[in-house]
Amino acid sequence: MHLVSLNLVANQTFDYIIIGGGTAGLTLASRLSENPAWSILVLEAGNSHLDLNDHPLITRPGQFGMQINNPEYDWAFTTVPQKFCNDKEYLWSRGKGLGGSSAMNFSFWTLPPKEDIDNWEKLGNPGWNHKNYQKYSIRPVTYTPLDPSLNPSVPAEAFRVWNDANTRGGGSLHITHPRRILDVDIKMNQASVTLLNMGFKRSRAPYEGDTEGTYLGLNTVHPTLHSRAFAFTAVQACALQRPNLFILTGAEASRILSLNSSESDNDLEATGVEFSYNATTANDHKFYHAHVRREVILSAGSLKSPQILELSGIGRPDVLSKIGVEVKVPLDGVGENVQEHLIFELRDDYSEDTYDLLRDDIEREKHIKLYSEGQGIYATGVVNVAFMPLKRITPDAAMLYAAEEARVRQDIKGGKYPPGLAEQYELQLQYDHADALDCELVSLSGVLSGSNLPRPGKKYYTVIAISNHNFSRGTVHSTSNDPREFPAMDPHYFEHDIDLQIFIEQFKYVREIGKTAPLKDIISDDPATRELNPGPEVQTNEQITNWLKQSCGTAWHTIGSLSMLPKDKNGVVDPKLKVYGTKNIRVVDLSVVPLQFAAHTQATAYIIAEMAADIIKGVFVP
């Protein structure tokens, strides 16, 4: 692996050019560079952050969330005003720099239920099923069990993640449980069984497709260094000495260069990539070219990959004509079918150790020293997670689904939906009636954000509710032919009322958690102060609705903007991830996922890259 200078890239030719050095891009680059006959170039817009000692915001597991809105690490995109959320604009953070979002996320490693992945194949993608997904989920990682003696109050069963105790993997990305599990996480999860007391079950096989219930989730953390493991450290570990892997940072791709191959074969052929280098102002319009022999692979993520295709002349003709770009390949699915996970947080006043200690300068310095010994709050992570169907939290589940089904059936009859979307809704409705894991809870010790600021000297416990299978569909489209202008990102939050109604039911349920033993025993008894956000004054359905519209956020798990679907179903890529109408352009990132799933998206980004590598090598077996 070489971090190279501009002169070694500009006007040079490579076998493969990967646009984006993020989670999927670096993983794919590492696998393709295993063939010494291939030269691989990665173009990454952000900085390298090569000396990780200078970037504790990346390396310390307990620093999650501290990079948000920091331009060194975060693209800090924003959505357009949301019509059904009081015109609120949402922050859409994405990692900037080598490793992409794997360098700034919460390090959670979770896998979806079997049914969620099998639905991809049902939508017309042979081989994209849970059997293959499961096989490739082991490939990028090495799992190291946590020494139970480090957390003696946690039962050994709580750390069981595979039924096969010998499952370890053999990849260069490390996964394990954080070295320290905070006391409140123990009370919330399996040892003192707050969630079990509310009717939850323990997940039987959370990393084998049976995810319903509660468990202690794995983190991407090095087991002995106790630092974040992410796509860049994984590539460093296995590809550092490969002379055929070239990485140029500060290189922001603007478009894919192409030509029509011949009159008899009008598929578009990519010849290279245009990019800017270390551009510091919007007026810096100097561009460079890198040329390609084999393929250009787009791995810029669900928010940037559609823009690059559109500026390359691939997309909806109406969008391209508005921005003055020649249509080379008309594809109506580009930038469509965008899906997200929505979240909200409730925070209760709490008495034991939490991340809130780090708001105090003295405590922060103390825990920095402890971290050097693998101890303290910086050595912890987010571990508590639970997945459940809607009927587990409300008796109104069947009624809510019936109302949505009636609306969808009416809209299908009226021809409202674009090609392919009706089939997605049919699958969602079938799955909902079969207990889809639409609801998720994540909990952590401390305050993340919120309209009401934490009180000095107080500690809090946060419960986050996530809605996993939203019916609303959004778009990501260019509004200018200037690559430095962000595209318009419109998730259409709450356009389908069921998305809001499920959230309201989760809100009510989360409040009950703080009233359930043993968690209730460590939360303030004062009703005026025990709940920080939204606060005790928010009680009626109308008040809850208004608060959710104003205060809910996104999990930054965007998928679908370049969906892997049949072309006549508004697909953009085929099951081999090749863009329709092109000879040698593929997409390898979360934008190809056609239907949202009940899990955090980090693991799936790695898995897509692993599957793509075998597809490109010609060894993938559907």
Secondary structure, DSSP 8 states (H G I E B T S, - for coil): -EE--GGGTTT-EEEEEEE--SHHHHHHHHHHTTSTT--EEEEESS-----GGG-HHHH-GGGTTTTTT-TTTB--EE---BTTTTTB--EE--B-STTGGGGTS--EE----HHHHHHHHHTT-TT-SHHHHHHHHHTTEEE----GGGSTTS-GGGG---SSTT--B-SSEEEB--S---HHHHHHTTTT-HHHHTT--B-SBTTTTB--EEEE-EE-B-TTT-SB--HHHHHHHHHTT-TTEEEEETEEEEEEEEEE--SS---EEEEEEEEEES--STT----EEEEEEEEEEE-S-TTTHHHHHHHTTEE-HHHHHHTT---SEE-TTTT-SBB--EEEEEEEEE-S--GGGGGSHHHHHHHHHHHTTT-SGGG----EEEEE-GGGT-TTHHHHHHHHHHHHHHHHHTT-S-TTHHHHHHHHHHHHHTT---EEEEEEES----SS---TT-EEEEEEEEE-S----BEEE-SSS-TTS--EEE--TTSSHHHHHHHHHHHHHHHHHTTSTTGGGGB-S-TTTSEEES-TT--SHHHHHHHHHHH-EE-S--B-TT-BS-GGGT-SB-TT-BBTTBSSEEE-SGGG--S--SS-SHHHHHHHHHHHHHHHHT----
